[in-house]
Amino acid sequence: MNNVLQKILKPSARGRMWQIFGLIIVLIIVGGLIDAGNYYNKGSIWLANKTNNIIKLPGVKEIPFRLGLDLQGGAHLVYQADVVNIPSKDRSNAIEGARDVIERRVNVFGVSEPVVQVNKTAGGDYRIVVELAGVKDINEAIKIIGETPILEFKQHGDQQRELTDEEKKIMEDFNKTAEEKASEVLGKALSRGDFGALAKEYSQDEKTKEANGDLGWITNKESPEFIDVVQNMKTGEITNDLIKTNYGYEIIKLEDKRIKKDPFTEKEEKQIKASHLLLCYKESEGCQSDSSKEEVYEKIKEIKKQANTNNFSDLVKKHSTEPGADQSGGELGWFGRGNMVKPFEDAVFEQKIGTISYVVATKFGYHLIYKQDEKNIDEYKISHILIRTINKQDILGATQDWQNTELSGKDLKRATVQFNPNDNSPEVGLEFNKQGSNLFEEITNNNINKQVAIFLDGYLISAPTVNEKITGGKAVISGKFNLKEAKLLVQRLNAGALPVPISLVSQKTVGPSLGSKSVSNSLRAGIIGLILIALFMILFYRINGLLAVISLCIYGTLVLAVFKLWPVTLTLSGIAGFILSIGMAVDANVLIFERIKEELKAGRSRINAVEEGFHRAWPSIRDGNISTLITCFILIQFSTSIVKGFAITLTIGIIISLFSAIIVTKNLLMLRFYRK
């Protein structure tokens, strides 16, 4: 009877095992595609090219690892919050509000999971710690975090006037004297005078005169009016004529020129000229489409099949959902690193000139990118002598003709980047709340055929003429923005003001070279450790040990996939947690195999020994791992970011190690013994 039951039950048990094995294979494939999506996509493109698109595998979304501050480099900033004037009961809420504002502000840098957290010192002080992994312009980050933007809308006052004859005479005499003085200084400079000494004596630029007029290294982005003058000059040469600018008369000397390099990697920086085709879907940022993500992905893959360098512009005008693309053809002009969102930037900088990318996913949707050209960024070391002039605003005052309205930044609902449909130049779109909409409608109605000025932090940034009353509560700030400047302005306007004053008390810049070496050393140590573990398991447990090694490889594939999907920010401490979890996974296998040995010595069959061995090893594995998980939970809840990263990766590793030991290893052993 028992033999009959065995024969009946065996196929059922074997079937369940193969079902579980099939599930494991599916998990391996999915995990592998997540871990190595970049290599899979390159392989599928290579295969398609080799077979003339007869065999074309579907692409997968590439998900990068998120690297922490110690691996990627960046900035570690500590701010102290001034809560003296805030009631004690409201301080926690105010600090959390400041943390939220800072987090919104730093998100503009597109850094790898910025860490913004609040710490309370033993003395009762509140500090906000900001970690920006991968950010290069530390000074710009500090400026953005600490500023309080003030947006004002002004209209012409009733006291508008022109300069009097006496005021005009004063301005003309002053500027004539300035020109004569500048010509005199230019003559001294051209007659082999000491340019630095002349700058110290005569320059009216207080920021540079004590440094011999040194403006430092600048590019076309910072000072296009200077670069236009010096780009054809020789090193050491001084301009033969005075340069007239809005500030006065400039005398310029080219000290040196070079190709700009990344301060972290020392690689030459590039500018890219490209155009793109964007298809957004309903979940993507700023999209008005109702199409699903899946539908859009299939559509852009079909467009990719049709696209070539000759018809790309036409395809953009026909299909792109980007505002103004039907006029611009998706042209982005020249841009460098930091101007585009990171996935877009990573793709286009790796692309070859004259190629169209595979589908690139960003928060705005799916892109196809046509890389048209690439060039180095030249930078110039310039010294200058400035002799100032004056203008009408200097006499009347910059805001003399403007008076405040009741409309201000507090009435702003949101700001967005958009593009002018005529020339595709970046603009900033404003949308007001209900009160702001009513005020804006009233202001535009009262100023038809007049200018309404928009001031940010006291500076006039736009003064458009109102053609008609504007309803709907929307306005546009246009100006000489590049895309990066427009994005920064939008971020500043959307972030709002800090609820408490903050001051920078500590600043540390971390270069990625040390982190890169640490990653290399950690990877080497991990590989050596895995090889030693594999040899140990195979030598001591033979075929069972080999199955355990296979299980560990599956474990590693799944853990790395979870790290990408979560996503987990990897730091050195996080990598340590991952490596420690590998050891715990091996420990579970050792406990199981030793129990199996004991059962075999007791005379049990191999199948029963495996079943009983897992059953008896489970309490030890369970108790050891649960106690570690409890510790990890405490660390996650109450520790700082470094320790928290260690605890998170260790927790993920433990949970998946339980799966690999109890499900994967057991299934492989059972299939081995059920093979006959």
KEVEXZA-611709 format. One record per residue (C-alpha): residue number from 1; residue in three letters; x, y, z. Coordinates in steps of 0.001 Angstrom, whole numbers, plus 500000, padded with zeros to 6 digits. Layout:
<nodes>
NUM  ala  X  Y  Z
...
</nodes>
This chain:
<nodes>
1  met  500000  500000  500000
2  asn  502838  502402  500903
3  asn  504562  501691  497562
4  val  501331  502474  495712
5  leu  500917  505744  497628
6  gln  504520  506668  496878
7  lys  503998  506117  493170
8  ile  500852  508229  493274
9  leu  502472  511049  495292
10  lys  505852  511168  493562
11  pro  504684  512752  490304
12  ser  502747  515386  492271
13  ala  505750  516246  494444
14  arg  508078  516271  491432
15  gly  505636  518516  489570
16  arg  505601  521048  492404
17  met  509385  521035  492452
18  trp  509579  521775  488732
19  gln  506990  524537  489138
20  ile  509120  526144  491854
21  phe  512227  525651  489712
22  gly  510465  527384  486814
23  leu  509579  530305  489099
24  ile  513227  530519  490173
25  ile  514345  530625  486523
26  val  511869  533457  485835
27  leu  513222  535406  488840
28  ile  516795  534887  487604
29  ile  515910  536196  484131
30  val  514037  539228  485501
31  gly  516784  539966  488029
32  gly  519458  539598  485354
33  leu  517659  542007  483020
34  ile  517351  544549  485836
35  asp  521010  544161  486840
36  ala  522426  544190  483310
37  gly  519761  545976  481240
38  asn  522399  548145  479567
39  tyr  524317  545124  478271
40  tyr  521102  543405  477191
41  asn  519992  546449  475161
42  lys  523403  546772  473516
43  gly  523310  543064  472701
44  ser  519806  543278  471237
45  ile  520794  546258  469066
46  trp  523939  544418  467915
47  leu  521883  541318  467066
48  ala  519315  543404  465171
49  asn  522052  545104  463147
50  lys  523737  541782  462354
51  thr  520466  540212  461156
52  asn  519160  543303  459314
53  asn  516407  543662  461913
54  ile  515081  540128  461265
55  ile  515762  539238  464900
56  lys  514940  542199  467108
57  leu  514558  541612  470831
58  pro  512422  544014  472881
59  gly  514340  546595  474854
60  val  514277  546952  478638
61  lys  514415  550015  480820
62  glu  517916  550623  482141
63  ile  517950  551286  485888
64  pro  521217  552670  487301
65  phe  522531  552027  490796
66  arg  522230  554987  493134
67  leu  525631  555792  494584
68  gly  526036  557649  497850
69  leu  528232  560606  498729
70  asp  531309  558556  499651
71  leu  531249  556665  496323
72  gln  530158  559357  493873
73  gly  531667  562460  495449
74  gly  529739  565622  496251
75  ala  529034  567907  499184
76  his  528272  567400  502867
77  leu  526691  570550  504313
78  val  525531  571232  507874
79  tyr  523170  574150  508582
80  gln  522134  575511  511958
81  ala  518559  576727  512234
82  asp  517742  579861  514210
83  val  514590  579017  516188
84  val  514964  581646  518929
85  asn  511912  583606  517768
86  ile  509718  580524  517293
87  pro  507600  579193  520197
88  ser  508868  575886  521594
89  lys  505737  573976  520603
90  asp  506072  575067  516966
91  arg  509812  574483  516525
92  ser  509624  570879  515351
93  asn  507065  571735  512676
94  ala  509089  574761  511542
95  ile  512274  572693  511238
96  glu  510471  569972  509279
97  gly  509088  572685  506994
98  ala  512615  574012  506428
99  arg  513803  570483  505681
100  asp  511051  570043  503079
101  val  511885  573356  501379
102  ile  515606  572493  501248
103  glu  514796  569068  499807
104  arg  512713  570661  497040
105  arg  515521  573087  496323
106  val  518274  570473  496060
107  asn  516145  568233  493835
108  val  516891  570618  490966
109  phe  520466  569282  490867
110  gly  519220  565798  489951
111  val  521630  564284  492463
112  ser  521594  560673  493516
113  glu  518970  560554  496286
114  pro  519910  563682  498276
115  val  519898  563185  502043
116  val  518284  566014  503987
117  gln  517737  565245  507654
118  val  517209  567086  510939
119  asn  519412  566480  513993
120  lys  518892  567960  517434
121  thr  522089  568468  519421
122  ala  522514  567845  523140
123  gly  522413  571612  523669
124  gly  518988  571861  522062
125  asp  520187  573326  518744
126  tyr  518552  572179  515517
127  arg  520818  571261  512628
128  ile  519941  570263  509074
129  val  522384  567915  507358
130  val  522416  567974  503548
131  glu  524315  565370  501517
132  leu  524460  565963  497763
133  ala  526066  563031  495967
134  gly  527441  563835  492518
135  val  526875  567609  492612
136  lys  529789  569524  491053
137  asp  529003  573203  491605
138  ile  529117  573328  495423
139  asn  528862  577126  495619
140  glu  525733  577137  493454
141  ala  524206  574444  495698
142  ile  524922  576505  498811
143  lys  523421  579583  497168
144  ile  520240  577768  496118
145  ile  519731  576134  499539
146  gly  520116  579273  501619
147  glu  518337  581881  499547
148  thr  514835  583278  499999
149  pro  513477  584323  496587
150  ile  511202  587362  496442
151  leu  508925  587609  493386
152  glu  507270  590991  492781
153  phe  504992  592356  490054
154  lys  505192  596103  489488
155  gln  503541  598628  487226
156  his  504575  602101  486115
157  gly  503935  604724  488742
158  asp  502295  608054  488226
159  gln  505548  609958  488737
160  gln  507312  608878  485551
161  arg  509721  611460  484203
162  glu  512697  611937  481952
163  leu  516059  613336  482946
164  thr  516258  617088  483264
165  asp  518734  618978  481113
166  glu  520949  619413  484150
167  glu  520861  615656  484903
168  lys  521630  614823  481269
169  lys  524617  617203  481410
170  ile  525859  615505  484590
171  met  525586  612043  482969
172  glu  527280  613146  479724
173  asp  530155  614869  481542
174  phe  530680  611890  483847
175  asn  530764  609399  480954
176  lys  533052  611605  478859
177  thr  535501  611833  481746
178  ala  535275  608039  482197
179  glu  536090  607466  478518
180  glu  539079  609814  478663
181  lys  540373  608103  481785
182  ala  539862  604649  480267
183  ser  541734  605694  477099
184  glu  544608  606944  479237
185  val  544806  603657  481157
186  leu  544597  601662  477908
187  gly  547545  603627  476545
188  lys  549606  602802  479647
189  ala  548664  599118  479394
190  leu  549583  598917  475690
191  ser  552924  600612  476330
192  arg  554074  597570  478290
193  gly  552794  598794  481628
194  asp  552211  596379  484517
195  phe  548593  595356  483904
196  gly  548081  594079  487450
197  ala  549422  597283  488993
198  leu  547232  599365  486668
199  ala  544182  597315  487695
200  lys  544921  597889  491377
201  glu  545333  601623  490808
202  tyr  542562  602406  488332
203  ser  539960  599592  488125
204  gln  536578  600402  489657
205  asp  535576  596759  489997
206  glu  536018  596349  493748
207  lys  535695  592555  493544
208  thr  538741  592058  491319
209  lys  541032  595072  491603
210  glu  542990  593722  494603
211  ala  543565  590487  492642
212  asn  545204  592465  489794
213  gly  541910  592512  487898
214  asp  541790  588707  487700
215  leu  538372  587412  486604
216  gly  539551  583795  486799
217  trp  538701  581143  484242
218  ile  535502  581930  482366
219  thr  533607  580412  479460
220  asn  531170  581705  476885
221  lys  528335  580824  479244
222  glu  529417  583216  482019
223  ser  530633  586182  479965
224  pro  529789  585929  476252
225  glu  530623  589603  475676
226  phe  534215  589017  476882
227  ile  534682  585706  475084
228  asp  533614  587262  471769
229  val  536521  589676  472180
230  val  539299  587356  473434
231  gln  538651  584130  471510
232  asn  540837  585264  468603
233  met  543497  586918  470789
234  lys  546908  585491  471676
235  thr  547939  584706  475238
236  gly  549285  587823  476952
237  glu  547618  590163  474446
238  ile  545610  593255  475500
239  thr  542648  594631  473552
240  asn  543630  597510  471262
241  asp  540347  599357  471822
242  leu  538063  600045  474749
243  ile  535166  597604  475168
244  lys  531872  599366  475978
245  thr  529547  597416  478270
246  asn  526514  598257  480404
247  tyr  528852  598846  483343
248  gly  531384  601064  481640
249  tyr  534591  600848  479613
250  glu  536563  597607  479812
251  ile  540248  596949  479111
252  ile  540851  593228  478775
253  lys  543970  591083  478858
254  leu  543995  587398  477904
255  glu  546231  585638  480436
256  asp  545771  582054  479259
257  lys  543363  579679  477537
258  arg  542708  575948  477737
259  ile  540127  573218  477289
260  lys  537888  573028  480338
261  lys  538185  569882  482470
262  asp  535885  568316  485046
263  pro  537314  569237  488496
264  phe  536607  565741  489855
265  thr  537622  563437  487004
266  glu  540077  565679  485116
267  lys  538366  564645  481884
268  glu  537875  567254  479171
269  glu  534356  568686  479327
270  lys  532243  568545  476200
271  gln  529319  570404  474726
272  ile  526739  568484  472769
273  lys  524518  569650  469946
274  ala  521391  567520  469727
275  ser  517676  567370  469057
276  his  515120  565036  470570
277  leu  511681  563570  470124
278  leu  509610  563372  473311
279  leu  506496  561308  473937
280  cys  504978  561843  477363
281  tyr  502359  559712  479117
282  lys  499770  560537  481735
283  glu  502012  559708  484724
284  ser  505003  561758  483481
285  glu  505778  565247  484748
286  gly  503900  568122  483102
287  cys  502125  565868  480584
288  gln  498608  566590  479321
289  ser  498220  563257  477522
290  asp  495871  560471  478636
291  ser  497988  557738  477012
292  ser  499372  554995  479243
293  lys  503063  554383  479762
294  glu  502883  551068  477901
295  glu  501078  552547  474888
296  val  503585  555370  474568
297  tyr  506541  552997  474878
298  glu  505247  550849  472035
299  lys  504597  553949  469923
300  ile  508072  555393  470364
301  lys  509643  552029  469516
302  glu  507729  552089  466226
303  ile  508941  555638  465559
304  lys  512504  554511  466318
305  lys  512230  551917  463529
306  gln  511379  554676  461036
307  ala  513853  557279  462276
308  asn  517030  558287  460519
309  thr  519106  561458  460482
310  asn  517328  562772  457385
311  asn  513727  562441  458592
312  phe  514258  562956  462333
313  ser  513160  566603  462344
314  asp  509990  565748  460424
315  leu  509180  562903  462834
316  val  509652  565284  465769
317  lys  507299  567866  464271
318  lys  504713  565162  463604
319  his  504849  563152  466839
320  ser  506625  565008  469680
321  thr  504498  566117  472648
322  glu  507008  568803  473671
323  pro  505485  572323  473466
324  gly  506776  574127  470367
325  ala  508367  570999  468853
326  asp  506202  571328  465740
327  gln  508128  574537  465006
328  ser  511588  573780  466413
329  gly  511950  570156  465323
330  gly  513129  569339  468847
331  glu  516369  571311  468482
332  leu  518173  571748  471820
333  gly  521199  573670  470544
334  trp  524525  573343  472380
335  phe  524520  572227  476013
336  gly  526921  570779  478565
337  arg  526672  568536  481593
338  gly  524171  569676  484197
339  asn  521778  571219  481667
340  met  519639  568113  481152
341  val  518098  565539  483488
342  lys  520567  562781  484327
343  pro  519190  559833  482278
344  phe  519034  562064  479183
345  glu  522517  563418  479848
346  asp  524045  559978  480465
347  ala  522626  558678  477194
348  val  523589  561577  474922
349  phe  527151  561904  476243
350  glu  527794  558196  475588
351  gln  526232  558373  472120
352  lys  528249  558568  468914
353  ile  527950  561652  466711
354  gly  525400  561251  463926
355  thr  523379  558508  465662
356  ile  519867  558267  467052
357  ser  519592  556741  470513
358  tyr  517427  553872  471626
359  val  514476  554864  473840
360  val  515618  556931  476851
361  ala  513267  557228  479833
362  thr  513143  560354  482024
363  lys  510565  561857  484360
364  phe  509186  563778  481341
365  gly  508492  560646  479273
366  tyr  510326  558701  476560
367  his  512924  560313  474279
368  leu  514732  559566  471053
369  ile  517921  561649  470831
370  tyr  519728  562642  467642
371  lys  523300  563598  468513
372  gln  524412  566045  465841
373  asp  527827  567215  467023
374  glu  530232  567448  469943
375  lys  532995  569882  470881
376  asn  535323  570792  473720
377  ile  534519  573719  476003
378  asp  537176  576417  475824
379  glu  537816  578554  478882
380  tyr  539866  581686  479173
381  lys  541781  583258  482040
382  ile  541080  586981  481796
383  ser  542133  590097  483669
384  his  540318  593384  483242
385  ile  540253  597044  484205
386  leu  536803  598601  484523
387  ile  536159  602343  484358
388  arg  532506  602802  485251
389  thr  529929  604944  483470
390  ile  526442  605947  484646
391  asn  523032  605779  483001
392  lys  519503  607035  483550
393  gln  518729  604401  486180
394  asp  521784  605395  488204
395  ile  520406  608922  488472
396  leu  516699  608179  488882
397  gly  517076  604889  490696
398  ala  516556  601401  489226
399  thr  512945  601177  490373
400  gln  512065  604859  490284
401  asp  509462  604339  487556
402  trp  507903  601253  489137
403  gln  505458  600861  491972
404  asn  504428  597694  493773
405  thr  501166  595896  493126
406  glu  499417  593545  495540
407  leu  500434  590568  493375
408  ser  503562  588759  494614
409  gly  505143  585328  494988
410  lys  502700  584350  497728
411  asp  499965  584204  495069
412  leu  501971  581827  492860
413  lys  500507  578337  492489
414  arg  503352  576875  490463
415  ala  506033  577676  487902
416  thr  507021  575493  484936
417  val  509613  575494  482172
418  gln  508122  575911  478710
419  phe  509427  576876  475278
420  asn  508629  579815  473050
421  pro  506767  578422  469991
422  asn  508514  580895  467662
423  asp  512197  580389  468496
424  asn  512052  577492  471012
425  ser  513837  579592  473636
426  pro  513195  578543  477266
427  glu  510596  580526  479194
428  val  509119  580310  482667
429  gly  505364  579835  482856
430  leu  503541  581102  485951
431  glu  500199  579893  487240
432  phe  498495  581842  490039
433  asn  496017  580765  492679
434  lys  492474  582124  492679
435  gln  493374  585368  494442
436  gly  496437  585849  492268
437  ser  494411  585223  489097
438  asn  491986  587986  490025
439  leu  494808  590403  490855
440  phe  496668  589603  487624
441  glu  493527  590130  485577
442  glu  492997  593510  487252
443  ile  496650  594569  486755
444  thr  496688  593665  483047
445  asn  493337  595391  482510
446  asn  494727  598610  484022
447  asn  497969  598474  482024
448  ile  496936  597756  478434
449  asn  499686  599017  476063
450  lys  501921  599524  479104
451  gln  504625  597431  480691
452  val  504210  595220  483757
453  ala  507558  594404  485351
454  ile  508543  591186  487092
455  phe  511255  591534  489742
456  leu  513080  588654  491432
457  asp  515089  589476  494538
458  gly  514963  593151  493569
459  tyr  516240  592624  490024
460  leu  514174  593334  486939
461  ile  514052  590089  484940
462  ser  511212  590823  482515
463  ala  509002  593780  481559
464  pro  506546  592676  478864
465  thr  504022  595070  477332
466  val  500403  594122  478021
467  asn  498372  593901  474805
468  glu  495061  592941  476380
469  lys  493499  591877  479654
470  ile  494783  588422  480629
471  thr  492357  586028  482270
472  gly  492950  582490  483510
473  gly  495727  583353  485931
474  lys  498720  582497  483712
475  ala  501761  584563  482771
476  val  505128  584019  481089
477  ile  508573  585277  482073
478  ser  510686  585524  478955
479  gly  514281  586638  478772
480  lys  517753  585540  477788
481  phe  517485  582237  479642
482  asn  519275  579052  478770
483  leu  517536  575840  479803
484  lys  519529  575468  483008
485  glu  518791  579051  484129
486  ala  515073  578593  483396
487  lys  515017  575360  485419
488  leu  516806  577021  488341
489  leu  514393  579940  488307
490  val  511412  577550  488276
491  gln  512910  575604  491152
492  arg  513483  578765  493181
493  leu  509938  579986  492617
494  asn  508356  576624  493428
495  ala  510449  576049  496539
496  gly  509177  579104  498361
497  ala  510790  580770  501366
498  leu  512440  579031  504299
499  pro  510235  579115  507428
500  val  513306  579621  509679
501  pro  516652  581339  509057
502  ile  519572  578941  508520
503  ser  523341  579436  508527
504  leu  526036  577181  507098
505  val  528268  575892  509936
506  ser  530121  573076  508177
507  gln  531029  572313  504578
508  lys  532917  569302  503265
509  thr  533587  568483  499612
510  val  534178  564816  498831
511  gly  535949  563822  495614
512  pro  534900  560578  493930
513  ser  538457  559272  493454
514  leu  538640  557850  496983
515  gly  535167  556365  496599
516  ser  536103  554854  493255
517  lys  539133  553219  494842
518  ser  536975  551977  497715
519  val  534469  550485  495283
520  ser  537299  548787  493419
521  asn  538781  547412  496636
522  ser  535362  546311  497909
523  leu  534601  544589  494608
524  arg  537961  542824  494668
525  ala  537464  541747  498279
526  gly  533922  540566  497516
527  ile  535051  538500  494514
528  ile  537936  536931  496465
529  gly  535590  536199  499365
530  leu  532997  534586  497099
531  ile  535648  532431  495426
532  leu  536953  531257  498807
533  ile  533425  530559  500016
534  ala  532637  528647  496819
535  leu  535807  526536  497188
536  phe  535036  525867  500846
537  met  531461  524777  500131
538  ile  532450  522558  497187
539  leu  535399  520932  499013
540  phe  533407  520172  502160
541  tyr  529989  519395  500673
542  arg  530833  518346  497093
543  ile  527761  518431  494833
544  asn  525572  519861  497595
545  gly  528140  522627  498028
546  leu  528037  523352  494298
547  leu  524250  523685  494500
548  ala  524691  526080  497440
549  val  527093  528197  495353
550  ile  524507  528323  492545
551  ser  521940  529394  495145
552  leu  524285  532163  496335
553  cys  524707  533435  492761
554  ile  520917  533578  492435
555  tyr  520813  535367  495791
556  gly  523306  537995  494584
557  thr  521354  538574  491355
558  leu  518102  539139  493259
559  val  519661  541409  495904
560  leu  521246  543695  493307
561  ala  517931  543850  491423
562  val  516139  544920  494613
563  phe  518831  547557  495253
564  lys  518024  549059  491831
565  leu  514223  548800  492098
566  trp  513874  550100  495679
567  pro  516056  552178  494964
568  val  518762  551860  497642
569  thr  521541  554434  497801
570  leu  524758  552448  497938
571  thr  527475  553696  500272
572  leu  530548  551934  501637
573  ser  528581  551013  504746
574  gly  525733  549730  502564
575  ile  528141  547543  500603
576  ala  529446  546227  503937
577  gly  525887  545293  504904
578  phe  525443  543463  501598
579  ile  528700  541503  502019
580  leu  527765  540620  505612
581  ser  524407  539292  504417
582  ile  526280  536982  501992
583  gly  528079  535477  504980
584  met  524753  534959  506749
585  ala  523340  533289  503639
586  val  526290  530878  503627
587  asp  525790  530266  507350
588  ala  522206  529131  506727
589  asn  523401  526650  504081
590  val  526085  525263  506417
591  leu  523488  524682  509173
592  ile  521202  522892  506708
593  phe  523949  520663  505291
594  glu  525199  519671  508740
595  arg  521678  518696  509775
596  ile  521313  516667  506575
597  lys  524570  514853  507404
598  glu  523221  513953  510835
599  glu  520001  512603  509332
600  leu  521896  510501  506781
601  lys  524039  509031  509578
602  ala  520822  508138  511407
603  gly  519872  505962  508424
604  arg  517247  508109  506747
605  ser  516810  508127  502964
606  arg  518268  511091  501105
607  ile  514844  512643  500449
608  asn  513797  512273  504072
609  ala  517196  513508  505238
610  val  516788  516681  503185
611  glu  513238  517257  504466
612  glu  514179  516606  508084
613  gly  517449  518511  507823
614  phe  515658  521669  506645
615  his  512968  521152  509279
616  arg  515483  520871  512142
617  ala  517777  523674  510883
618  trp  514928  526144  510422
619  pro  514510  527181  514128
620  ser  518208  528133  514390
621  ile  518162  529982  511061
622  arg  514892  531724  511966
623  asp  515948  532857  515440
624  gly  519366  534099  514322
625  asn  517985  536093  511411
626  ile  514979  537514  513295
627  ser  517236  538839  516064
628  thr  519426  540503  513405
629  leu  516357  541941  511669
630  ile  515151  543455  514951
631  thr  518524  545144  515392
632  cys  518390  546402  511796
633  phe  514886  547806  512368
634  ile  516113  549752  515394
635  leu  519070  551125  513429
636  ile  516820  552151  510537
637  gln  514438  554006  512836
638  phe  516890  555809  515091
639  ser  520306  556033  513402
640  thr  521948  558469  510995
641  ser  522160  557991  507238
642  ile  525454  556033  507159
643  val  524388  553467  509741
644  lys  520886  553427  508286
645  gly  522281  552505  504863
646  phe  524151  549580  506420
647  ala  520990  548415  508191
648  ile  518801  548692  505072
649  thr  521125  546678  502823
650  leu  521641  544086  505555
651  thr  517864  543762  506033
652  ile  517258  543234  502312
653  gly  520121  540736  502166
654  ile  518810  538716  505135
655  ile  515277  538485  503756
656  ile  516488  537315  500348
657  ser  519057  534958  501946
658  leu  516205  533199  503725
659  phe  514481  532767  500373
660  ser  517657  531454  498707
661  ala  518404  528971  501504
662  ile  514907  527671  502262
663  ile  513435  527765  498738
664  val  516250  527774  496163
665  thr  518805  525487  497851
666  lys  516122  523072  499068
667  asn  514501  522893  495637
668  leu  517837  522176  493926
669  leu  518634  519418  496440
670  met  515204  517834  496096
671  leu  515426  517865  492293
672  arg  518817  516204  492540
673  phe  517518  513359  494670
674  tyr  514246  513035  492731
675  arg  516041  512693  489410
676  lys  515421  508954  489193
</nodes>
